[in-house]
């Protein structure tokens, strides 16, 4: 609580400009409720591959779901019931963090066949089914139809 100066730096090529805004944090507490979604909607983008990478477990394995359940508990308690899914590789052109070459893999794998494509939905299906079983799939958001880098990855 209190007043805080928040410096924000804007940069474009060689030029940088700093603006300071003042943030007033007030004493407000979220009311306790079993039905948060009636008074408050929280939508956070989940990224389950990062949890698997961090804990060095197979994505969407039983062990992975144990970590996910712990990680997403607070989101659910806040009324989070919207699932987010990546449907193309690296949709933000490397602006995300990760250890692999493709930092933000797609939950749908694009497979190049002789004269066409096929699609592997295994990760997508496991993720959406699990989120639904946890009560967090009232809506499903897919991103991104067209990746940032104007190209598509396939196997």
Secondary structure as GFF3:
##gff-version 3
##sequence-region A 1 155
A	DSSP	beta_strand	2	12	.	.	.	ID=ss1
A	DSSP	beta_strand	15	25	.	.	.	ID=ss2
A	DSSP	three_ten_helix	36	38	.	.	.	ID=ss3
A	DSSP	alpha_helix	48	55	.	.	.	ID=ss4
A	DSSP	alpha_helix	62	77	.	.	.	ID=ss5
A	DSSP	beta_strand	82	86	.	.	.	ID=ss6
A	DSSP	beta_strand	109	112	.	.	.	ID=ss7
A	DSSP	beta_strand	117	120	.	.	.	ID=ss8
A	DSSP	alpha_helix	122	133	.	.	.	ID=ss9
A	DSSP	beta_strand	139	143	.	.	.	ID=ss10
###
